[in-house]
Amino acid sequence: QVQLVESGGGLVQPGGSLKLSCAASAIRISPVTMAWYRQAPGKQREWVASILSGGTTSYVDAVKGRFIISRDNPKNTVYLQMNSLKPEDTAVYYCNRAPGLAWPSWGQGTQVTVSS
């Protein structure tokens, strides 16, 4: 069974940066389109960014120009560099496969709080 472990969240002031990591086990992610999602309090989980096996990336409009998704296939890890953070970025962040193809087992997520 795939296991996903997200880390790197924390409390940061508006305008700050964080880099999230997602380590996968029990499966090689190299051929898989991976994605980051987030769920803010009282809201549904939403897609944030995707990265294809070849490295092509896509982002939700709200984070374009501020977030960068990347992958290290030998380390079986996906990253999300988050810059110019805003209070509305506050959420629990998760990784999984691309929307519509997500594995049923989600990780515990990592909390990101943007506040002064």
TIMI-2910 file (N, C-alpha, C, CB; in pm, 1 decimal, decimal comma, always signed):
<rs>
+----------+----------+----------+----------+----------+----------+----------+----------+----------+----------+----------+----------+------+
!      n_x !      n_y !      n_z !     ca_x !     ca_y !     ca_z !      c_x !      c_y !      c_z !     cb_x !     cb_y !     cb_z ! resn !
+----------+----------+----------+----------+----------+----------+----------+----------+----------+----------+----------+----------+------+
!    +84,7 !   -119,3 !     +0,0 !     +0,0 !     +0,0 !     +0,0 !    +87,7 !   +123,5 !     +0,0 !    -95,5 !     +1,0 !   +121,9 !  Gln !
!    +52,2 !   +219,0 !    -84,8 !   +129,0 !   +342,1 !    -94,0 !   +120,8 !   +418,4 !    +37,6 !    +78,6 !   +429,2 !   -210,5 !  Val !
!   +233,6 !   +469,0 !    +80,2 !   +237,4 !   +555,5 !   +198,3 !   +297,4 !   +689,0 !   +158,0 !   +319,4 !   +490,3 !   +314,6 !  Gln !
!   +228,8 !   +795,5 !   +193,4 !   +272,7 !   +931,1 !   +161,8 !   +294,6 !  +1006,3 !   +292,4 !   +168,7 !  +1005,0 !    +71,3 !  Leu !
!   +411,3 !  +1066,7 !   +306,1 !   +444,3 !  +1139,3 !   +428,1 !   +484,0 !  +1281,4 !   +391,3 !   +558,2 !  +1068,5 !   +506,8 !  Val !
!   +399,4 !  +1375,9 !   +429,8 !   +425,2 !  +1517,0 !   +403,0 !   +495,0 !  +1581,0 !   +523,1 !   +293,5 !  +1591,5 !   +370,6 !  Glu !
!   +581,9 !  +1676,8 !   +495,9 !   +652,2 !  +1747,6 !   +602,1 !   +692,6 !  +1885,9 !   +553,6 !   +775,9 !  +1668,2 !   +648,7 !  Ser !
!   +738,2 !  +1967,9 !   +648,0 !   +790,6 !  +2099,1 !   +613,2 !   +699,7 !  +2215,9 !   +643,3 !   +822,6 !  +2101,3 !   +472,0 !  Gly !
!   +579,3 !  +2188,3 !   +690,9 !   +488,2 !  +2296,6 !   +722,9 !   +530,6 !  +2370,2 !   +848,5 !   +348,0 !  +2243,8 !   +739,0 !  Gly !
!   +454,8 !  +2475,4 !   +879,6 !   +483,8 !  +2553,4 !   +998,5 !   +411,6 !  +2685,1 !   +998,2 !   +630,7 !  +2576,4 !  +1011,1 !  Gly !
!   +449,9 !  +2770,3 !  +1092,5 !   +393,5 !  +2903,8 !  +1103,5 !   +489,1 !  +3002,7 !  +1038,3 !   +367,0 !  +2941,5 !  +1252,0 !  Leu !
!   +437,6 !  +3083,4 !   +949,4 !   +522,0 !  +3180,1 !   +878,4 !   +445,4 !  +3311,0 !   +862,5 !   +566,4 !  +3124,8 !   +739,1 !  Val !
!   +518,4 !  +3420,5 !   +860,4 !   +454,8 !  +3550,7 !   +842,5 !   +418,9 !  +3573,4 !   +696,0 !   +547,0 !  +3662,9 !   +892,6 !  Gln !
!   +319,4 !  +3657,3 !   +671,5 !   +287,7 !  +3690,7 !   +531,8 !   +412,2 !  +3739,8 !   +457,9 !   +176,9 !  +3798,1 !   +525,6 !  Pro !
!   +426,9 !  +3691,3 !   +335,7 !   +544,7 !  +3724,0 !   +257,0 !   +658,4 !  +3626,5 !   +273,2 !   +591,7 !  +3858,7 !   +292,3 !  Gly !
!   +647,3 !  +3537,2 !   +367,8 !   +751,6 !  +3439,0 !   +392,9 !   +746,9 !  +3320,4 !   +298,6 !   +742,2 !  +3390,8 !   +532,9 !  Gly !
!   +837,7 !  +3225,3 !   +323,6 !   +850,5 !  +3107,5 !   +237,3 !   +857,5 !  +2980,4 !   +320,3 !   +974,8 !  +3119,1 !   +148,1 !  Ser !
!   +813,7 !  +2872,6 !   +260,2 !   +827,2 !  +2738,2 !   +316,0 !   +849,4 !  +2642,0 !   +201,3 !   +701,7 !  +2697,6 !   +400,0 !  Leu !
!   +917,5 !  +2531,1 !   +232,3 !   +932,2 !  +2424,7 !   +132,6 !   +879,0 !  +2296,1 !   +191,9 !  +1080,9 !  +2407,9 !    +88,0 !  Lys !
!   +777,4 !  +2243,1 !   +127,3 !   +715,8 !  +2118,6 !   +170,2 !   +778,0 !  +2000,9 !    +97,1 !   +564,8 !  +2122,1 !   +146,8 !  Leu !
!   +780,1 !  +1887,6 !   +165,1 !   +829,4 !  +1763,6 !   +105,8 !   +723,5 !  +1656,1 !   +118,1 !   +960,8 !  +1718,2 !   +172,9 !  Ser !
!   +723,9 !  +1565,2 !    +23,2 !   +633,4 !  +1450,6 !    +25,5 !   +713,6 !  +1327,9 !    -14,8 !   +510,0 !  +1472,0 !    -69,8 !  Cys !
!   +732,5 !  +1239,7 !    +80,7 !   +806,5 !  +1116,7 !    +55,0 !   +708,8 !  +1001,7 !    +36,2 !   +905,2 !  +1086,2 !   +170,2 !  Ala !
!   +727,2 !   +929,5 !    -74,6 !   +639,4 !   +816,6 !   -104,5 !   +714,4 !   +686,0 !    -81,7 !   +586,9 !   +824,4 !   -250,0 !  Ala !
!   +641,8 !   +586,4 !    -37,3 !   +700,1 !   +453,3 !    -19,4 !   +605,0 !   +348,6 !    -75,1 !   +730,5 !   +425,3 !   +130,4 !  Ser !
!   +658,0 !   +232,9 !   -102,8 !   +585,1 !   +117,3 !   -154,4 !   +551,4 !   +129,7 !   -301,7 !   +459,0 !    +97,5 !    -76,2 !  Ala !
!   +595,1 !   +237,0 !   -366,1 !   +573,3 !   +253,8 !   -508,6 !   +675,2 !   +354,4 !   -561,4 !   +427,3 !   +300,4 !   -538,3 !  Ile !
!   +719,2 !   +335,2 !   -683,8 !   +807,9 !   +431,2 !   -745,7 !   +724,6 !   +539,8 !   -812,5 !   +901,5 !   +362,3 !   -847,6 !  Arg !
!   +752,5 !   +664,0 !   -782,2 !   +670,6 !   +773,0 !   -835,6 !   +721,9 !   +822,7 !   -970,6 !   +666,6 !   +888,6 !   -736,6 !  Ile !
!   +835,4 !   +772,0 !  -1017,1 !   +897,2 !   +829,5 !  -1137,0 !   +803,9 !   +833,5 !  -1258,4 !  +1020,7 !   +751,1 !  -1172,2 !  Ser !
!   +718,1 !   +734,0 !  -1281,5 !   +631,0 !   +743,1 !  -1398,0 !   +496,2 !   +809,9 !  -1371,0 !   +607,6 !   +606,9 !  -1451,9 !  Pro !
!   +479,8 !   +861,5 !  -1249,3 !   +348,1 !   +907,5 !  -1204,0 !   +339,0 !  +1059,7 !  -1203,4 !   +318,2 !   +853,3 !  -1064,2 !  Val !
!   +225,8 !  +1112,3 !  -1248,5 !   +198,6 !  +1254,5 !  -1229,9 !   +160,2 !  +1275,6 !  -1084,0 !    +85,2 !  +1304,9 !  -1326,7 !  Thr !
!   +237,3 !  +1357,6 !  -1016,3 !   +213,4 !  +1383,8 !   -874,5 !   +153,5 !  +1523,5 !   -856,0 !   +344,8 !  +1370,0 !   -793,6 !  Met !
!    +86,2 !  +1541,2 !   -744,8 !    +18,5 !  +1668,5 !   -721,2 !    +20,4 !  +1704,8 !   -573,5 !   -125,5 !  +1662,6 !   -771,8 !  Ala !
!     +6,2 !  +1833,0 !   -548,1 !    -16,3 !  +1884,5 !   -414,2 !   -159,8 !  +1935,8 !   -405,6 !    +86,0 !  +1996,8 !   -379,1 !  Trp !
!   -219,2 !  +1915,8 !   -289,9 !   -353,9 !  +1961,4 !   -260,7 !   -349,3 !  +2035,0 !   -126,5 !   -456,0 !  +1841,5 !   -257,7 !  Tyr !
!   -454,6 !  +2108,8 !    -97,5 !   -464,7 !  +2171,5 !    +33,5 !   -610,4 !  +2176,8 !    +76,8 !   -403,3 !  +2313,0 !    +31,5 !  Arg !
!   -628,0 !  +2178,9 !   +207,9 !   -762,0 !  +2188,5 !   +263,9 !   -760,3 !  +2290,6 !   +376,0 !   -811,9 !  +2050,7 !   +314,9 !  Gln !
!   -829,7 !  +2399,9 !   +352,7 !   -841,3 !  +2504,4 !   +454,0 !   -956,6 !  +2471,4 !   +547,6 !   -862,0 !  +2643,2 !   +388,5 !  Ala !
!   -955,8 !  +2528,0 !   +667,7 !  -1063,6 !  +2499,6 !   +763,0 !  -1201,0 !  +2530,4 !   +703,7 !  -1043,4 !  +2580,5 !   +891,3 !  Pro !
!  -1292,0 !  +2433,1 !   +713,6 !  -1427,6 !  +2452,8 !   +665,9 !  -1445,0 !  +2445,5 !   +515,6 !  -1476,0 !  +2581,9 !   +712,4 !  Gly !
!  -1337,1 !  +2410,9 !   +444,3 !  -1345,2 !  +2403,4 !   +298,7 !  -1308,6 !  +2264,8 !   +249,1 !  -1254,3 !  +2507,5 !   +234,6 !  Lys !
!  -1345,0 !  +2237,1 !   +124,8 !  -1308,6 !  +2109,7 !    +64,9 !  -1162,3 !  +2111,6 !    +21,2 !  -1400,2 !  +2078,2 !    -54,5 !  Gln !
!  -1105,3 !  +1995,3 !    +11,4 !   -968,6 !  +1981,8 !    -38,6 !   -964,9 !  +2030,9 !   -182,9 !   -918,6 !  +1833,6 !    -28,3 !  Arg !
!   -861,9 !  +2109,7 !   -215,8 !   -849,1 !  +2160,2 !   -351,6 !   -711,6 !  +2127,4 !   -407,5 !   -873,8 !  +2311,3 !   -355,7 !  Glu !
!   -708,1 !  +2112,5 !   -538,2 !   -582,2 !  +2087,9 !   -607,2 !   -500,7 !  +2217,5 !   -612,2 !   -607,6 !  +2033,0 !   -750,3 !  Trp !
!   -370,1 !  +2206,0 !   -594,2 !   -281,4 !  +2321,9 !   -595,0 !   -185,7 !  +2319,6 !   -714,4 !   -202,2 !  +2327,8 !   -465,1 !  Val !
!   -121,9 !  +2205,0 !   -736,4 !    -20,5 !  +2198,2 !   -841,5 !     +2,4 !  +2053,8 !   -879,4 !   +111,5 !  +2264,0 !   -796,3 !  Ala !
!    +48,1 !  +2033,2 !  -1004,1 !    +81,8 !  +1900,5 !  -1053,3 !   +215,4 !  +1904,6 !  -1125,1 !    -27,9 !  +1847,2 !  -1146,5 !  Ser !
!   +281,9 !  +1789,2 !  -1127,8 !   +403,9 !  +1775,8 !  -1204,8 !   +401,8 !  +1640,9 !  -1274,6 !   +529,3 !  +1790,5 !  -1114,6 !  Ile !
!   +417,9 !  +1645,1 !  -1407,9 !   +420,3 !  +1522,4 !  -1485,9 !   +552,9 !  +1450,3 !  -1467,8 !   +395,8 !  +1552,2 !  -1633,8 !  Leu !
!   +556,7 !  +1326,7 !  -1511,6 !   +680,0 !  +1250,1 !  -1496,9 !   +796,6 !  +1318,1 !  -1568,0 !   +661,1 !  +1108,7 !  -1550,9 !  Ser !
!   +767,2 !  +1387,6 !  -1676,6 !   +872,1 !  +1456,7 !  -1751,7 !   +907,6 !  +1593,1 !  -1698,1 !   +831,2 !  +1470,5 !  -1892,4 !  Gly !
!   +834,9 !  +1638,6 !  -1597,3 !   +868,7 !  +1765,2 !  -1534,7 !   +776,9 !  +1881,2 !  -1567,2 !  +1003,8 !  +1801,5 !  -1572,1 !  Gly !
!   +684,6 !  +1863,9 !  -1659,2 !   +590,4 !  +1971,6 !  -1689,5 !   +502,0 !  +1998,0 !  -1568,1 !   +503,9 !  +1936,2 !  -1813,4 !  Thr !
!   +481,7 !  +2126,1 !  -1539,0 !   +407,6 !  +2163,4 !  -1418,5 !   +282,4 !  +2244,1 !  -1452,4 !   +497,3 !  +2243,6 !  -1324,0 !  Thr !
!   +187,8 !  +2242,6 !  -1361,0 !    +68,3 !  +2324,7 !  -1373,0 !    +23,8 !  +2364,6 !  -1232,6 !    -45,6 !  +2248,9 !  -1449,2 !  Ser !
!    -44,4 !  +2481,9 !  -1225,9 !    -80,1 !  +2538,8 !  -1096,7 !   -220,8 !  +2597,1 !  -1098,8 !    +20,2 !  +2646,1 !  -1056,6 !  Tyr !
!   -283,4 !  +2597,8 !   -984,4 !   -408,9 !  +2672,0 !   -970,5 !   -373,4 !  +2820,4 !   -979,2 !   -483,7 !  +2637,5 !   -834,1 !  Val !
!   -464,9 !  +2899,2 !  -1032,0 !   -434,7 !  +3041,1 !  -1055,8 !   -389,6 !  +3112,9 !   -928,6 !   -557,1 !  +3111,4 !  -1113,4 !  Asp !
!   -445,0 !  +3073,8 !   -815,7 !   -417,3 !  +3145,0 !   -690,5 !   -271,6 !  +3137,7 !   -647,5 !   -503,5 !  +3090,0 !   -581,1 !  Ala !
!   -196,5 !  +3040,4 !   -699,0 !    -57,0 !  +3024,8 !   -654,4 !    +43,2 !  +3044,2 !   -768,0 !    -37,3 !  +2887,0 !   -592,5 !  Val !
!     -3,3 !  +3067,8 !   -887,0 !    +87,9 !  +3086,0 !  -1000,9 !   +183,9 !  +3201,2 !   -974,5 !     +8,6 !  +3111,8 !  -1130,9 !  Lys !
!   +310,2 !  +3175,6 !  -1003,3 !   +411,3 !  +3278,5 !   -981,8 !   +465,5 !  +3281,9 !   -840,7 !   +355,2 !  +3411,5 !  -1015,4 !  Gly !
!   +402,5 !  +3208,1 !   -749,0 !   +449,2 !  +3206,0 !   -609,5 !   +496,1 !  +3067,5 !   -565,0 !   +338,3 !  +3253,7 !   -517,3 !  Arg !
!   +432,4 !  +2962,6 !   -614,2 !   +465,5 !  +2825,9 !   -574,2 !   +538,9 !  +2755,3 !   -687,7 !   +337,8 !  +2747,3 !   -535,1 !  Phe !
!   +627,7 !  +2664,1 !   -650,7 !   +698,6 !  +2582,7 !   -748,6 !   +696,4 !  +2437,9 !   -703,8 !   +843,9 !  +2631,9 !   -767,4 !  Ile !
!   +639,5 !  +2351,1 !   -789,0 !   +639,6 !  +2208,4 !   -760,9 !   +758,8 !  +2145,0 !   -832,6 !   +505,2 !  +2142,1 !   -805,4 !  Ile !
!   +823,5 !  +2051,8 !   -766,0 !   +937,8 !  +1982,6 !   -826,1 !   +939,4 !  +1839,4 !   -774,5 !  +1072,7 !  +2055,7 !   -793,4 !  Ser !
!  +1026,1 !  +1759,9 !   -834,2 !  +1033,8 !  +1619,9 !   -794,6 !  +1177,2 !  +1572,5 !   -800,9 !   +944,5 !  +1532,7 !   -883,4 !  Arg !
!  +1210,1 !  +1477,5 !   -715,7 !  +1339,6 !  +1410,1 !   -715,7 !  +1308,1 !  +1261,6 !   -722,3 !  +1427,5 !  +1447,2 !   -587,6 !  Asp !
!  +1307,7 !  +1207,4 !   -843,7 !  +1265,6 !  +1068,2 !   -860,2 !  +1355,4 !   +968,5 !   -787,7 !  +1261,4 !  +1033,8 !  -1006,0 !  Asn !
!  +1488,2 !   +983,4 !   -791,6 !  +1570,2 !   +887,3 !   -714,5 !  +1537,1 !   +886,3 !   -566,1 !  +1717,4 !   +919,1 !   -732,0 !  Pro !
!  +1495,3 !  +1001,6 !   -513,3 !  +1458,4 !  +1007,9 !   -371,8 !  +1310,7 !   +977,5 !   -349,8 !  +1491,4 !  +1145,0 !   -315,2 !  Lys !
!  +1237,8 !   +956,0 !   -459,8 !  +1094,2 !   +924,9 !   -450,4 !  +1019,5 !  +1032,7 !   -373,0 !  +1072,8 !   +788,3 !   -383,3 !  Asn !
!  +1054,5 !  +1156,3 !   -401,3 !  +1003,6 !  +1268,8 !   -323,0 !   +956,7 !  +1381,0 !   -415,2 !  +1111,7 !  +1320,7 !   -226,2 !  Thr !
!   +850,4 !  +1447,0 !   -373,3 !   +796,5 !  +1562,9 !   -442,7 !   +803,4 !  +1681,8 !   -347,7 !   +649,9 !  +1537,5 !   -491,5 !  Val !
!   +829,1 !  +1798,7 !   -402,6 !   +844,0 !  +1919,0 !   -320,9 !   +745,0 !  +2027,0 !   -364,7 !   +988,1 !  +1972,2 !   -329,6 !  Tyr !
!   +719,1 !  +2118,4 !   -272,9 !   +642,4 !  +2238,2 !   -306,4 !   +710,3 !  +2356,9 !   -239,5 !   +492,3 !  +2225,4 !   -261,1 !  Leu !
!   +776,7 !  +2438,8 !   -320,5 !   +837,3 !  +2561,4 !   -270,2 !   +730,8 !  +2670,1 !   -273,2 !   +963,4 !  +2602,5 !   -354,6 !  Gln !
!   +704,2 !  +2727,2 !   -158,2 !   +598,5 !  +2827,8 !   -146,5 !   +660,4 !  +2960,9 !   -107,1 !   +490,9 !  +2784,5 !    -43,0 !  Met !
!   +645,8 !  +3059,6 !   -192,1 !   +700,5 !  +3191,9 !   -169,0 !   +588,8 !  +3295,2 !   -160,4 !   +799,4 !  +3228,9 !   -279,6 !  Asn !
!   +621,2 !  +3410,4 !   -107,0 !   +523,5 !  +3520,8 !    -96,5 !   +391,8 !  +3470,8 !    -37,6 !   +498,2 !  +3585,0 !   -235,6 !  Ser !
!   +401,9 !  +3399,2 !    +69,9 !   +283,9 !  +3336,9 !   +128,8 !   +184,6 !  +3440,4 !   +179,1 !   +324,3 !  +3245,1 !   +242,3 !  Leu !
!    +58,1 !  +3405,6 !   +166,8 !    -53,2 !  +3491,7 !   +206,8 !   -137,2 !  +3419,6 !   +312,6 !   -140,8 !  +3530,6 !    +83,5 !  Lys !
!   -210,1 !  +3493,8 !   +393,3 !   -295,5 !  +3428,2 !   +493,4 !   -392,2 !  +3327,3 !   +430,8 !   -374,5 !  +3533,1 !   +570,8 !  Pro !
!   -436,1 !  +3354,3 !   +309,5 !   -530,3 !  +3261,8 !   +244,2 !   -464,2 !  +3131,6 !   +199,8 !   -594,0 !  +3329,2 !   +124,0 !  Glu !
!   -332,1 !  +3121,3 !   +212,9 !   -263,4 !  +2995,1 !   +185,9 !   -267,3 !  +2901,2 !   +306,0 !   -119,3 !  +3021,8 !   +146,1 !  Asp !
!   -318,7 !  +2949,5 !   +418,5 !   -327,5 !  +2866,7 !   +538,2 !   -415,7 !  +2745,7 !   +511,6 !   -382,1 !  +2948,0 !   +656,9 !  Thr !
!   -360,3 !  +2627,6 !   +536,0 !   -431,7 !  +2502,8 !   +507,9 !   -343,1 !  +2385,3 !   +549,8 !   -470,5 !  +2492,6 !   +355,9 !  Ala !
!   -402,5 !  +2267,8 !   +547,6 !   -324,6 !  +2144,6 !   +556,5 !   -293,9 !  +2102,3 !   +413,2 !   -402,1 !  +2030,7 !   +636,2 !  Val !
!   -167,3 !  +2078,3 !   +385,9 !   -121,3 !  +2044,0 !   +251,9 !    -93,8 !  +1893,7 !   +242,3 !     +5,4 !  +2124,8 !   +215,7 !  Tyr !
!   -140,4 !  +1834,9 !   +133,1 !   -126,1 !  +1692,2 !   +107,0 !    -66,2 !  +1670,7 !    -31,7 !   -262,5 !  +1620,4 !   +119,2 !  Tyr !
!     -4,4 !  +1555,1 !    -50,0 !    +35,7 !  +1516,6 !   -184,7 !    -33,5 !  +1385,3 !   -219,7 !   +191,0 !  +1503,3 !   -196,2 !  Cys !
!    -43,4 !  +1360,9 !   -348,7 !   -103,8 !  +1238,5 !   -401,2 !    -83,3 !  +1238,6 !   -551,4 !   -256,3 !  +1228,1 !   -364,4 !  Asn !
!   -142,9 !  +1145,5 !   -619,0 !   -139,2 !  +1146,9 !   -765,1 !   -228,7 !  +1259,3 !   -817,4 !   -184,0 !  +1009,8 !   -822,9 !  Arg !
!   -228,7 !  +1273,0 !   -948,3 !   -305,6 !  +1379,2 !  -1012,2 !   -455,1 !  +1365,5 !   -982,8 !   -281,6 !  +1378,0 !  -1163,0 !  Ala !
!   -528,2 !  +1476,5 !   -991,5 !   -672,4 !  +1472,2 !   -966,1 !   -742,3 !  +1365,4 !  -1049,9 !   -734,5 !  +1608,4 !   -994,3 !  Pro !
!   -833,2 !  +1292,3 !   -987,1 !   -904,9 !  +1185,5 !  -1055,4 !   -833,7 !  +1052,2 !  -1050,9 !   -928,3 !  +1223,4 !  -1196,7 !  Gly !
!   -706,2 !  +1053,7 !  -1012,9 !   -627,0 !   +930,9 !  -1007,0 !   -566,5 !   +909,6 !   -869,6 !   -517,1 !   +934,0 !  -1111,3 !  Leu !
!   -611,5 !   +987,4 !   -772,4 !   -550,8 !   +983,8 !   -640,3 !   -560,2 !   +845,5 !   -578,1 !   -616,4 !  +1085,8 !   -549,8 !  Ala !
!   -449,6 !   +807,5 !   -510,7 !   -454,7 !   +685,0 !   -431,6 !   -552,9 !   +705,0 !   -316,6 !   -313,3 !   +646,5 !   -378,2 !  Trp !
!   -620,0 !   +597,9 !   -275,6 !   -719,9 !   +613,5 !   -168,8 !   -659,1 !   +647,8 !    -33,6 !   -800,4 !   +487,3 !   -155,8 !  Pro !
!   -532,2 !   +611,0 !    -14,5 !   -470,6 !   +636,2 !   +115,6 !   -395,2 !   +768,0 !   +112,3 !   -375,9 !   +520,9 !   +155,1 !  Ser !
!   -448,0 !   +868,9 !   +179,9 !   -383,5 !   +998,4 !   +189,8 !   -292,0 !  +1001,0 !   +312,0 !   -488,4 !  +1111,1 !   +197,4 !  Trp !
!   -190,6 !  +1084,7 !   +305,8 !   -104,3 !  +1102,6 !   +421,1 !   -171,7 !  +1188,1 !   +527,0 !    +27,6 !  +1165,0 !   +379,3 !  Gly !
!    -96,4 !  +1218,9 !   +630,0 !   -151,9 !  +1298,7 !   +739,5 !   -151,0 !  +1447,6 !   +706,3 !    -73,5 !  +1273,8 !   +868,2 !  Gln !
!    -78,5 !  +1483,9 !   +602,7 !    -71,0 !  +1623,9 !   +564,3 !    +25,7 !  +1700,9 !   +652,6 !   -208,2 !  +1687,3 !   +570,3 !  Gly !
!    +54,0 !  +1824,3 !   +611,0 !   +139,1 !  +1912,6 !   +690,7 !    +72,5 !  +2049,2 !   +698,5 !   +282,9 !  +1923,6 !   +629,8 !  Thr !
!    +62,5 !  +2101,9 !   +818,7 !     -8,7 !  +2226,8 !   +842,5 !    +76,9 !  +2346,3 !   +804,5 !    -51,2 !  +2237,0 !   +988,3 !  Gln !
!    +20,5 !  +2434,3 !   +725,5 !    +83,8 !  +2561,8 !   +692,0 !     -6,1 !  +2673,3 !   +745,1 !   +107,1 !  +2576,0 !   +536,4 !  Val !
!    +49,5 !  +2757,3 !   +828,2 !    -24,4 !  +2869,7 !   +883,9 !    +49,4 !  +2998,1 !   +850,9 !    -43,0 !  +2854,3 !  +1037,0 !  Thr !
!    -19,2 !  +3088,3 !   +783,1 !    +39,8 !  +3216,5 !   +745,1 !    -29,9 !  +3325,1 !   +826,5 !    +26,1 !  +3243,2 !   +590,0 !  Val !
!    +43,7 !  +3383,3 !   +918,1 !    -15,5 !  +3480,7 !  +1009,2 !    +92,3 !  +3569,1 !  +1068,2 !    -94,0 !  +3410,5 !  +1120,8 !  Ser !
!    +55,2 !  +3693,1 !  +1092,6 !   +147,9 !  +3785,2 !  +1158,5 !   +124,8 !  +3784,4 !  +1309,3 !   +131,8 !  +3928,2 !  +1102,4 !  Ser !
+----------+----------+----------+----------+----------+----------+----------+----------+----------+----------+----------+----------+------+
</rs>
